[in-house]
Amino acid sequence: MAEENKSVQQDEQLSEDQLNEVAGGKNVHERRIEHLDNQTKSVENVQETRLEHLDNQTK
């Protein structure tokens, strides 16, 4: 039973190591979050510009 647990842990560790090597691991995830954050900022900027434009029209 102890050998099975070791085997499972080693398999999980290998999978994690392989993910880090192949996909860049956390770097890929961090880049995706950064990209989404930048998209959110862009949307906020567009909305702010539209609101300013509407505000200027009403003045």
PDB file of N, CA, C, O and CB in Angstrom:
ATOM      1  N   MET A   1       0.826  -1.190   0.000  1.00  0.00           N
ATOM      2  CA  MET A   1       0.000   0.000   0.000  1.00  0.00           C
ATOM      3  C   MET A   1       0.871   1.255   0.000  1.00  0.00           C
ATOM      4  O   MET A   1       0.579   2.226  -0.698  1.00  0.00           O
ATOM      5  CB  MET A   1      -0.940  -0.003   1.209  1.00  0.00           C
ATOM      6  N   ALA A   2       1.935   1.223   0.785  1.00  0.00           N
ATOM      7  CA  ALA A   2       2.838   2.376   0.851  1.00  0.00           C
ATOM      8  C   ALA A   2       3.500   2.589  -0.500  1.00  0.00           C
ATOM      9  O   ALA A   2       3.731   3.727  -0.906  1.00  0.00           O
ATOM     10  CB  ALA A   2       3.910   2.179   1.953  1.00  0.00           C
ATOM     11  N   GLU A   3       3.808   1.499  -1.199  1.00  0.00           N
ATOM     12  CA  GLU A   3       4.425   1.629  -2.526  1.00  0.00           C
ATOM     13  C   GLU A   3       3.457   2.263  -3.521  1.00  0.00           C
ATOM     14  O   GLU A   3       3.872   3.043  -4.379  1.00  0.00           O
ATOM     15  CB  GLU A   3       4.884   0.255  -3.043  1.00  0.00           C
ATOM     16  N   GLU A   4       2.187   1.937  -3.415  1.00  0.00           N
ATOM     17  CA  GLU A   4       1.181   2.530  -4.299  1.00  0.00           C
ATOM     18  C   GLU A   4       1.094   4.035  -4.068  1.00  0.00           C
ATOM     19  O   GLU A   4       1.006   4.803  -5.026  1.00  0.00           O
ATOM     20  CB  GLU A   4      -0.199   1.873  -4.075  1.00  0.00           C
ATOM     21  N   ASN A   5       1.119   4.461  -2.815  1.00  0.00           N
ATOM     22  CA  ASN A   5       1.081   5.882  -2.500  1.00  0.00           C
ATOM     23  C   ASN A   5       2.299   6.600  -3.052  1.00  0.00           C
ATOM     24  O   ASN A   5       2.187   7.704  -3.583  1.00  0.00           O
ATOM     25  CB  ASN A   5       0.990   6.089  -0.998  1.00  0.00           C
ATOM     26  N   LYS A   6       3.486   5.959  -2.923  1.00  0.00           N
ATOM     27  CA  LYS A   6       4.706   6.547  -3.474  1.00  0.00           C
ATOM     28  C   LYS A   6       4.575   6.693  -4.982  1.00  0.00           C
ATOM     29  O   LYS A   6       4.948   7.719  -5.550  1.00  0.00           O
ATOM     30  CB  LYS A   6       5.940   5.689  -3.120  1.00  0.00           C
ATOM     31  N   SER A   7       4.048   5.669  -5.620  1.00  0.00           N
ATOM     32  CA  SER A   7       3.894   5.670  -7.069  1.00  0.00           C
ATOM     33  C   SER A   7       2.970   6.800  -7.506  1.00  0.00           C
ATOM     34  O   SER A   7       3.267   7.512  -8.464  1.00  0.00           O
ATOM     35  CB  SER A   7       3.352   4.320  -7.554  1.00  0.00           C
ATOM     36  N   VAL A   8       1.867   6.962  -6.816  1.00  0.00           N
ATOM     37  CA  VAL A   8       0.912   8.019  -7.141  1.00  0.00           C
ATOM     38  C   VAL A   8       1.555   9.386  -6.952  1.00  0.00           C
ATOM     39  O   VAL A   8       1.397  10.270  -7.794  1.00  0.00           O
ATOM     40  CB  VAL A   8      -0.353   7.898  -6.272  1.00  0.00           C
ATOM     41  N   GLN A   9       2.277   9.561  -5.854  1.00  0.00           N
ATOM     42  CA  GLN A   9       2.941  10.839  -5.596  1.00  0.00           C
ATOM     43  C   GLN A   9       3.982  11.126  -6.667  1.00  0.00           C
ATOM     44  O   GLN A   9       4.109  12.260  -7.128  1.00  0.00           O
ATOM     45  CB  GLN A   9       3.597  10.840  -4.207  1.00  0.00           C
ATOM     46  N   GLN A  10       4.730  10.093  -7.066  1.00  0.00           N
ATOM     47  CA  GLN A  10       5.737  10.287  -8.106  1.00  0.00           C
ATOM     48  C   GLN A  10       5.071  10.638  -9.431  1.00  0.00           C
ATOM     49  O   GLN A  10       5.571  11.493 -10.163  1.00  0.00           O
ATOM     50  CB  GLN A  10       6.606   9.027  -8.263  1.00  0.00           C
ATOM     51  N   ASP A  11       3.956   9.995  -9.749  1.00  0.00           N
ATOM     52  CA  ASP A  11       3.229  10.298 -10.978  1.00  0.00           C
ATOM     53  C   ASP A  11       2.745  11.734 -10.973  1.00  0.00           C
ATOM     54  O   ASP A  11       2.850  12.436 -11.979  1.00  0.00           O
ATOM     55  CB  ASP A  11       2.048   9.344 -11.155  1.00  0.00           C
ATOM     56  N   GLU A  12       2.211  12.174  -9.831  1.00  0.00           N
ATOM     57  CA  GLU A  12       1.737  13.555  -9.732  1.00  0.00           C
ATOM     58  C   GLU A  12       2.891  14.530  -9.873  1.00  0.00           C
ATOM     59  O   GLU A  12       2.761  15.559 -10.535  1.00  0.00           O
ATOM     60  CB  GLU A  12       1.014  13.784  -8.403  1.00  0.00           C
ATOM     61  N   GLN A  13       4.020  14.210  -9.254  1.00  0.00           N
ATOM     62  CA  GLN A  13       5.186  15.085  -9.320  1.00  0.00           C
ATOM     63  C   GLN A  13       5.710  15.151 -10.750  1.00  0.00           C
ATOM     64  O   GLN A  13       6.063  16.226 -11.234  1.00  0.00           O
ATOM     65  CB  GLN A  13       6.291  14.596  -8.363  1.00  0.00           C
ATOM     66  N   LEU A  14       5.759  14.025 -11.415  1.00  0.00           N
ATOM     67  CA  LEU A  14       6.217  14.010 -12.799  1.00  0.00           C
ATOM     68  C   LEU A  14       5.285  14.840 -13.669  1.00  0.00           C
ATOM     69  O   LEU A  14       5.742  15.597 -14.525  1.00  0.00           O
ATOM     70  CB  LEU A  14       6.305  12.569 -13.328  1.00  0.00           C
ATOM     71  N   SER A  15       3.996  14.702 -13.455  1.00  0.00           N
ATOM     72  CA  SER A  15       3.044  15.471 -14.243  1.00  0.00           C
ATOM     73  C   SER A  15       3.241  16.962 -14.022  1.00  0.00           C
ATOM     74  O   SER A  15       3.191  17.743 -14.972  1.00  0.00           O
ATOM     75  CB  SER A  15       1.611  15.070 -13.895  1.00  0.00           C
ATOM     76  N   GLU A  16       3.463  17.360 -12.785  1.00  0.00           N
ATOM     77  CA  GLU A  16       3.672  18.762 -12.466  1.00  0.00           C
ATOM     78  C   GLU A  16       4.966  19.268 -13.111  1.00  0.00           C
ATOM     79  O   GLU A  16       4.993  20.357 -13.683  1.00  0.00           O
ATOM     80  CB  GLU A  16       3.712  18.966 -10.940  1.00  0.00           C
ATOM     81  N   ASP A  17       6.031  18.476 -13.016  1.00  0.00           N
ATOM     82  CA  ASP A  17       7.302  18.847 -13.627  1.00  0.00           C
ATOM     83  C   ASP A  17       7.171  18.942 -15.143  1.00  0.00           C
ATOM     84  O   ASP A  17       7.688  19.870 -15.765  1.00  0.00           O
ATOM     85  CB  ASP A  17       8.388  17.837 -13.252  1.00  0.00           C
ATOM     86  N   GLN A  18       6.484  17.984 -15.720  1.00  0.00           N
ATOM     87  CA  GLN A  18       6.291  18.004 -17.165  1.00  0.00           C
ATOM     88  C   GLN A  18       5.488  19.228 -17.592  1.00  0.00           C
ATOM     89  O   GLN A  18       5.788  19.848 -18.613  1.00  0.00           O
ATOM     90  CB  GLN A  18       5.589  16.726 -17.626  1.00  0.00           C
ATOM     91  N   LEU A  19       4.484  19.568 -16.822  1.00  0.00           N
ATOM     92  CA  LEU A  19       3.693  20.746 -17.128  1.00  0.00           C
ATOM     93  C   LEU A  19       4.567  21.990 -17.104  1.00  0.00           C
ATOM     94  O   LEU A  19       4.472  22.838 -17.991  1.00  0.00           O
ATOM     95  CB  LEU A  19       2.533  20.889 -16.142  1.00  0.00           C
ATOM     96  N   ASN A  20       5.417  22.099 -16.091  1.00  0.00           N
ATOM     97  CA  ASN A  20       6.308  23.248 -16.001  1.00  0.00           C
ATOM     98  C   ASN A  20       7.255  23.316 -17.191  1.00  0.00           C
ATOM     99  O   ASN A  20       7.533  24.400 -17.703  1.00  0.00           O
ATOM    100  CB  ASN A  20       7.101  23.195 -14.709  1.00  0.00           C
ATOM    101  N   GLU A  21       7.746  22.177 -17.627  1.00  0.00           N
ATOM    102  CA  GLU A  21       8.683  22.158 -18.760  1.00  0.00           C
ATOM    103  C   GLU A  21       7.973  22.440 -20.076  1.00  0.00           C
ATOM    104  O   GLU A  21       8.443  23.254 -20.871  1.00  0.00           O
ATOM    105  CB  GLU A  21       9.399  20.808 -18.838  1.00  0.00           C
ATOM    106  N   VAL A  22       6.866  21.787 -20.310  1.00  0.00           N
ATOM    107  CA  VAL A  22       6.198  21.859 -21.601  1.00  0.00           C
ATOM    108  C   VAL A  22       5.405  23.151 -21.775  1.00  0.00           C
ATOM    109  O   VAL A  22       5.535  23.833 -22.792  1.00  0.00           O
ATOM    110  CB  VAL A  22       5.283  20.672 -21.770  1.00  0.00           C
ATOM    111  N   ALA A  23       4.598  23.479 -20.797  1.00  0.00           N
ATOM    112  CA  ALA A  23       3.688  24.610 -20.949  1.00  0.00           C
ATOM    113  C   ALA A  23       4.204  25.889 -20.294  1.00  0.00           C
ATOM    114  O   ALA A  23       3.536  26.920 -20.360  1.00  0.00           O
ATOM    115  CB  ALA A  23       2.347  24.259 -20.371  1.00  0.00           C
ATOM    116  N   GLY A  24       5.340  25.844 -19.684  1.00  0.00           N
ATOM    117  CA  GLY A  24       5.810  27.008 -18.973  1.00  0.00           C
ATOM    118  C   GLY A  24       5.174  27.126 -17.609  1.00  0.00           C
ATOM    119  O   GLY A  24       5.425  28.088 -16.884  1.00  0.00           O
ATOM    120  N   GLY A  25       4.353  26.156 -17.254  1.00  0.00           N
ATOM    121  CA  GLY A  25       3.748  26.098 -15.936  1.00  0.00           C
ATOM    122  C   GLY A  25       3.024  27.358 -15.542  1.00  0.00           C
ATOM    123  O   GLY A  25       2.096  27.786 -16.229  1.00  0.00           O
ATOM    124  N   LYS A  26       3.434  27.954 -14.452  1.00  0.00           N
ATOM    125  CA  LYS A  26       2.763  29.127 -13.913  1.00  0.00           C
ATOM    126  C   LYS A  26       2.947  30.344 -14.814  1.00  0.00           C
ATOM    127  O   LYS A  26       2.115  31.252 -14.811  1.00  0.00           O
ATOM    128  CB  LYS A  26       3.281  29.429 -12.519  1.00  0.00           C
ATOM    129  N   ASN A  27       4.026  30.366 -15.579  1.00  0.00           N
ATOM    130  CA  ASN A  27       4.253  31.510 -16.464  1.00  0.00           C
ATOM    131  C   ASN A  27       3.116  31.683 -17.455  1.00  0.00           C
ATOM    132  O   ASN A  27       2.691  32.806 -17.724  1.00  0.00           O
ATOM    133  CB  ASN A  27       5.568  31.350 -17.211  1.00  0.00           C
ATOM    134  N   VAL A  28       2.625  30.591 -17.994  1.00  0.00           N
ATOM    135  CA  VAL A  28       1.517  30.655 -18.941  1.00  0.00           C
ATOM    136  C   VAL A  28       0.277  31.201 -18.251  1.00  0.00           C
ATOM    137  O   VAL A  28      -0.422  32.057 -18.792  1.00  0.00           O
ATOM    138  CB  VAL A  28       1.231  29.267 -19.547  1.00  0.00           C
ATOM    139  N   HIS A  29       0.016  30.704 -17.067  1.00  0.00           N
ATOM    140  CA  HIS A  29      -1.150  31.149 -16.298  1.00  0.00           C
ATOM    141  C   HIS A  29      -1.022  32.639 -15.959  1.00  0.00           C
ATOM    142  O   HIS A  29      -1.988  33.394 -16.071  1.00  0.00           O
ATOM    143  CB  HIS A  29      -1.301  30.310 -15.000  1.00  0.00           C
ATOM    144  N   GLU A  30       0.170  33.045 -15.547  1.00  0.00           N
ATOM    145  CA  GLU A  30       0.393  34.456 -15.217  1.00  0.00           C
ATOM    146  C   GLU A  30       0.202  35.344 -16.440  1.00  0.00           C
ATOM    147  O   GLU A  30      -0.366  36.432 -16.340  1.00  0.00           O
ATOM    148  CB  GLU A  30       1.799  34.654 -14.642  1.00  0.00           C
ATOM    149  N   ARG A  31       0.674  34.883 -17.589  1.00  0.00           N
ATOM    150  CA  ARG A  31       0.501  35.663 -18.829  1.00  0.00           C
ATOM    151  C   ARG A  31      -0.968  35.797 -19.193  1.00  0.00           C
ATOM    152  O   ARG A  31      -1.408  36.859 -19.634  1.00  0.00           O
ATOM    153  CB  ARG A  31       1.267  35.010 -19.991  1.00  0.00           C
ATOM    154  N   ARG A  32      -1.727  34.723 -19.011  1.00  0.00           N
ATOM    155  CA  ARG A  32      -3.163  34.781 -19.312  1.00  0.00           C
ATOM    156  C   ARG A  32      -3.873  35.773 -18.403  1.00  0.00           C
ATOM    157  O   ARG A  32      -4.712  36.553 -18.856  1.00  0.00           O
ATOM    158  CB  ARG A  32      -3.800  33.392 -19.167  1.00  0.00           C
ATOM    159  N   ILE A  33      -3.533  35.741 -17.120  1.00  0.00           N
ATOM    160  CA  ILE A  33      -4.147  36.681 -16.172  1.00  0.00           C
ATOM    161  C   ILE A  33      -3.765  38.107 -16.536  1.00  0.00           C
ATOM    162  O   ILE A  33      -4.606  39.005 -16.508  1.00  0.00           O
ATOM    163  CB  ILE A  33      -3.714  36.363 -14.718  1.00  0.00           C
ATOM    164  N   GLU A  34      -2.497  38.315 -16.878  1.00  0.00           N
ATOM    165  CA  GLU A  34      -2.049  39.661 -17.262  1.00  0.00           C
ATOM    166  C   GLU A  34      -2.788  40.137 -18.512  1.00  0.00           C
ATOM    167  O   GLU A  34      -3.181  41.300 -18.602  1.00  0.00           O
ATOM    168  CB  GLU A  34      -0.521  39.677 -17.508  1.00  0.00           C
ATOM    169  N   HIS A  35      -2.971  39.242 -19.465  1.00  0.00           N
ATOM    170  CA  HIS A  35      -3.684  39.593 -20.697  1.00  0.00           C
ATOM    171  C   HIS A  35      -5.138  39.978 -20.388  1.00  0.00           C
ATOM    172  O   HIS A  35      -5.645  40.976 -20.900  1.00  0.00           O
ATOM    173  CB  HIS A  35      -3.643  38.412 -21.701  1.00  0.00           C
ATOM    174  N   LEU A  36      -5.796  39.180 -19.549  1.00  0.00           N
ATOM    175  CA  LEU A  36      -7.178  39.489 -19.173  1.00  0.00           C
ATOM    176  C   LEU A  36      -7.264  40.801 -18.414  1.00  0.00           C
ATOM    177  O   LEU A  36      -8.208  41.570 -18.596  1.00  0.00           O
ATOM    178  CB  LEU A  36      -7.766  38.362 -18.329  1.00  0.00           C
ATOM    179  N   ASP A  37      -6.278  41.057 -17.563  1.00  0.00           N
ATOM    180  CA  ASP A  37      -6.238  42.309 -16.812  1.00  0.00           C
ATOM    181  C   ASP A  37      -6.098  43.489 -17.775  1.00  0.00           C
ATOM    182  O   ASP A  37      -6.753  44.517 -17.607  1.00  0.00           O
ATOM    183  CB  ASP A  37      -5.073  42.298 -15.791  1.00  0.00           C
ATOM    184  N   ASN A  38      -5.245  43.332 -18.775  1.00  0.00           N
ATOM    185  CA  ASN A  38      -5.070  44.397 -19.769  1.00  0.00           C
ATOM    186  C   ASN A  38      -6.346  44.615 -20.573  1.00  0.00           C
ATOM    187  O   ASN A  38      -6.694  45.753 -20.886  1.00  0.00           O
ATOM    188  CB  ASN A  38      -3.908  44.063 -20.713  1.00  0.00           C
ATOM    189  N   GLN A  39      -7.041  43.538 -20.907  1.00  0.00           N
ATOM    190  CA  GLN A  39      -8.300  43.673 -21.632  1.00  0.00           C
ATOM    191  C   GLN A  39      -9.329  44.415 -20.791  1.00  0.00           C
ATOM    192  O   GLN A  39     -10.071  45.255 -21.301  1.00  0.00           O
ATOM    193  CB  GLN A  39      -8.838  42.297 -22.036  1.00  0.00           C
ATOM    194  N   THR A  40      -9.370  44.102 -19.512  1.00  0.00           N
ATOM    195  CA  THR A  40     -10.305  44.767 -18.603  1.00  0.00           C
ATOM    196  C   THR A  40     -10.006  46.255 -18.538  1.00  0.00           C
ATOM    197  O   THR A  40     -10.920  47.079 -18.564  1.00  0.00           O
ATOM    198  CB  THR A  40     -10.234  44.147 -17.195  1.00  0.00           C
ATOM    199  N   LYS A  41      -8.724  46.599 -18.455  1.00  0.00           N
ATOM    200  CA  LYS A  41      -8.330  48.007 -18.412  1.00  0.00           C
ATOM    201  C   LYS A  41      -8.726  48.706 -19.706  1.00  0.00           C
ATOM    202  O   LYS A  41      -9.162  49.857 -19.682  1.00  0.00           O
ATOM    203  CB  LYS A  41      -6.812  48.140 -18.174  1.00  0.00           C
ATOM    204  N   SER A  42      -8.577  48.025 -20.824  1.00  0.00           N
ATOM    205  CA  SER A  42      -8.953  48.611 -22.113  1.00  0.00           C
ATOM    206  C   SER A  42     -10.443  48.896 -22.160  1.00  0.00           C
ATOM    207  O   SER A  42     -10.865  49.954 -22.628  1.00  0.00           O
ATOM    208  CB  SER A  42      -8.557  47.681 -23.266  1.00  0.00           C
ATOM    209  N   VAL A  43     -11.240  47.953 -21.677  1.00  0.00           N
ATOM    210  CA  VAL A  43     -12.696  48.135 -21.651  1.00  0.00           C
ATOM    211  C   VAL A  43     -13.053  49.307 -20.750  1.00  0.00           C
ATOM    212  O   VAL A  43     -13.909  50.125 -21.087  1.00  0.00           O
ATOM    213  CB  VAL A  43     -13.408  46.844 -21.166  1.00  0.00           C
ATOM    214  N   GLU A  44     -12.392  49.382 -19.605  1.00  0.00           N
ATOM    215  CA  GLU A  44     -12.646  50.498 -18.690  1.00  0.00           C
ATOM    216  C   GLU A  44     -12.299  51.826 -19.352  1.00  0.00           C
ATOM    217  O   GLU A  44     -13.030  52.804 -19.196  1.00  0.00           O
ATOM    218  CB  GLU A  44     -11.839  50.327 -17.390  1.00  0.00           C
ATOM    219  N   ASN A  45     -11.190  51.871 -20.093  1.00  0.00           N
ATOM    220  CA  ASN A  45     -10.783  53.092 -20.777  1.00  0.00           C
ATOM    221  C   ASN A  45     -11.795  53.498 -21.845  1.00  0.00           C
ATOM    222  O   ASN A  45     -12.099  54.681 -22.000  1.00  0.00           O
ATOM    223  CB  ASN A  45      -9.406  52.910 -21.406  1.00  0.00           C
ATOM    224  N   VAL A  46     -12.312  52.526 -22.574  1.00  0.00           N
ATOM    225  CA  VAL A  46     -13.314  52.809 -23.606  1.00  0.00           C
ATOM    226  C   VAL A  46     -14.575  53.364 -22.954  1.00  0.00           C
ATOM    227  O   VAL A  46     -15.147  54.343 -23.433  1.00  0.00           O
ATOM    228  CB  VAL A  46     -13.642  51.531 -24.429  1.00  0.00           C
ATOM    229  N   GLN A  47     -15.002  52.748 -21.878  1.00  0.00           N
ATOM    230  CA  GLN A  47     -16.207  53.209 -21.184  1.00  0.00           C
ATOM    231  C   GLN A  47     -16.007  54.623 -20.633  1.00  0.00           C
ATOM    232  O   GLN A  47     -16.905  55.463 -20.703  1.00  0.00           O
ATOM    233  CB  GLN A  47     -16.576  52.238 -20.041  1.00  0.00           C
ATOM    234  N   GLU A  48     -14.822  54.869 -20.089  1.00  0.00           N
ATOM    235  CA  GLU A  48     -14.528  56.198 -19.560  1.00  0.00           C
ATOM    236  C   GLU A  48     -14.562  57.242 -20.671  1.00  0.00           C
ATOM    237  O   GLU A  48     -15.095  58.335 -20.481  1.00  0.00           O
ATOM    238  CB  GLU A  48     -13.159  56.209 -18.864  1.00  0.00           C
ATOM    239  N   THR A  49     -14.002  56.913 -21.815  1.00  0.00           N
ATOM    240  CA  THR A  49     -13.998  57.832 -22.956  1.00  0.00           C
ATOM    241  C   THR A  49     -15.417  58.111 -23.431  1.00  0.00           C
ATOM    242  O   THR A  49     -15.767  59.254 -23.723  1.00  0.00           O
ATOM    243  CB  THR A  49     -13.159  57.260 -24.109  1.00  0.00           C
ATOM    244  N   ARG A  50     -16.222  57.075 -23.507  1.00  0.00           N
ATOM    245  CA  ARG A  50     -17.624  57.249 -23.935  1.00  0.00           C
ATOM    246  C   ARG A  50     -18.388  58.137 -22.963  1.00  0.00           C
ATOM    247  O   ARG A  50     -19.145  59.017 -23.374  1.00  0.00           O
ATOM    248  CB  ARG A  50     -18.328  55.884 -24.055  1.00  0.00           C
ATOM    249  N   LEU A  51     -18.183  57.898 -21.668  1.00  0.00           N
ATOM    250  CA  LEU A  51     -18.872  58.711 -20.672  1.00  0.00           C
ATOM    251  C   LEU A  51     -18.427  60.168 -20.752  1.00  0.00           C
ATOM    252  O   LEU A  51     -19.248  61.077 -20.630  1.00  0.00           O
ATOM    253  CB  LEU A  51     -18.622  58.159 -19.268  1.00  0.00           C
ATOM    254  N   GLU A  52     -17.137  60.391 -20.953  1.00  0.00           N
ATOM    255  CA  GLU A  52     -16.643  61.762 -21.105  1.00  0.00           C
ATOM    256  C   GLU A  52     -17.269  62.419 -22.332  1.00  0.00           C
ATOM    257  O   GLU A  52     -17.659  63.585 -22.284  1.00  0.00           O
ATOM    258  CB  GLU A  52     -15.102  61.776 -21.218  1.00  0.00           C
ATOM    259  N   HIS A  53     -17.364  61.681 -23.415  1.00  0.00           N
ATOM    260  CA  HIS A  53     -17.961  62.213 -24.646  1.00  0.00           C
ATOM    261  C   HIS A  53     -19.422  62.593 -24.415  1.00  0.00           C
ATOM    262  O   HIS A  53     -19.865  63.670 -24.815  1.00  0.00           O
ATOM    263  CB  HIS A  53     -17.855  61.182 -25.791  1.00  0.00           C
ATOM    264  N   LEU A  54     -20.168  61.689 -23.761  1.00  0.00           N
ATOM    265  CA  LEU A  54     -21.572  61.967 -23.474  1.00  0.00           C
ATOM    266  C   LEU A  54     -21.706  63.169 -22.534  1.00  0.00           C
ATOM    267  O   LEU A  54     -22.596  64.002 -22.703  1.00  0.00           O
ATOM    268  CB  LEU A  54     -22.249  60.728 -22.857  1.00  0.00           C
ATOM    269  N   ASP A  55     -20.831  63.246 -21.565  1.00  0.00           N
ATOM    270  CA  ASP A  55     -20.843  64.371 -20.630  1.00  0.00           C
ATOM    271  C   ASP A  55     -20.594  65.682 -21.375  1.00  0.00           C
ATOM    272  O   ASP A  55     -21.251  66.689 -21.114  1.00  0.00           O
ATOM    273  CB  ASP A  55     -19.782  64.171 -19.524  1.00  0.00           C
ATOM    274  N   ASN A  56     -19.645  65.658 -22.298  1.00  0.00           N
ATOM    275  CA  ASN A  56     -19.343  66.871 -23.067  1.00  0.00           C
ATOM    276  C   ASN A  56     -20.505  67.263 -23.977  1.00  0.00           C
ATOM    277  O   ASN A  56     -20.734  68.446 -24.227  1.00  0.00           O
ATOM    278  CB  ASN A  56     -18.075  66.668 -23.903  1.00  0.00           C
ATOM    279  N   GLN A  57     -21.230  66.272 -24.468  1.00  0.00           N
ATOM    280  CA  GLN A  57     -22.379  66.568 -25.334  1.00  0.00           C
ATOM    281  C   GLN A  57     -23.496  67.248 -24.547  1.00  0.00           C
ATOM    282  O   GLN A  57     -24.202  68.105 -25.079  1.00  0.00           O
ATOM    283  CB  GLN A  57     -22.907  65.277 -25.989  1.00  0.00           C
ATOM    284  N   THR A  58     -23.654  66.871 -23.290  1.00  0.00           N
ATOM    285  CA  THR A  58     -24.750  67.427 -22.498  1.00  0.00           C
ATOM    286  C   THR A  58     -24.435  68.817 -21.951  1.00  0.00           C
ATOM    287  O   THR A  58     -25.328  69.519 -21.477  1.00  0.00           O
ATOM    288  CB  THR A  58     -25.078  66.496 -21.352  1.00  0.00           C
ATOM    289  N   LYS A  59     -23.166  69.213 -22.019  1.00  0.00           N
ATOM    290  CA  LYS A  59     -22.786  70.532 -21.501  1.00  0.00           C
ATOM    291  C   LYS A  59     -23.158  71.625 -22.480  1.00  0.00           C
ATOM    292  O   LYS A  59     -22.914  72.802 -22.213  1.00  0.00           O
ATOM    293  CB  LYS A  59     -21.287  70.585 -21.206  1.00  0.00           C
TER     294      LYS A  59
END
